[in-house]
Amino acid sequence: MSSLKEFQCEICGTVSENPIHWFVIECSDQKLAVLKWDLTAAMSPTARHFCGEAHAQVYISRWFESVCVPHKRALKTL
């Protein structure tokens, strides 16, 4: 008896049992790793799944915006 695993895209919600051209992203506050689809990586409890490059890029952009917000410089007045 085999058990099929379904994966859902974090951006559009597409579900697939055969995610051929998908990507896996592992991230934390300090680190982001993008992997070509790998079942072992995809099964990690911290993995995020994306149905293609465009949706992986959307997530990466959102991650940068939330983590890498530049500090505002204090303006010196004379």
Buried (B, 14 or more C-beta within 10 A) or exposed (E): EEEEEEBBBBBEEBEBEEBEEBBBBBBEEEEBEBBEBEEEBBEEEEBBBBBBEEBBBBBBEEBEEEEEEEEEEEEEEE
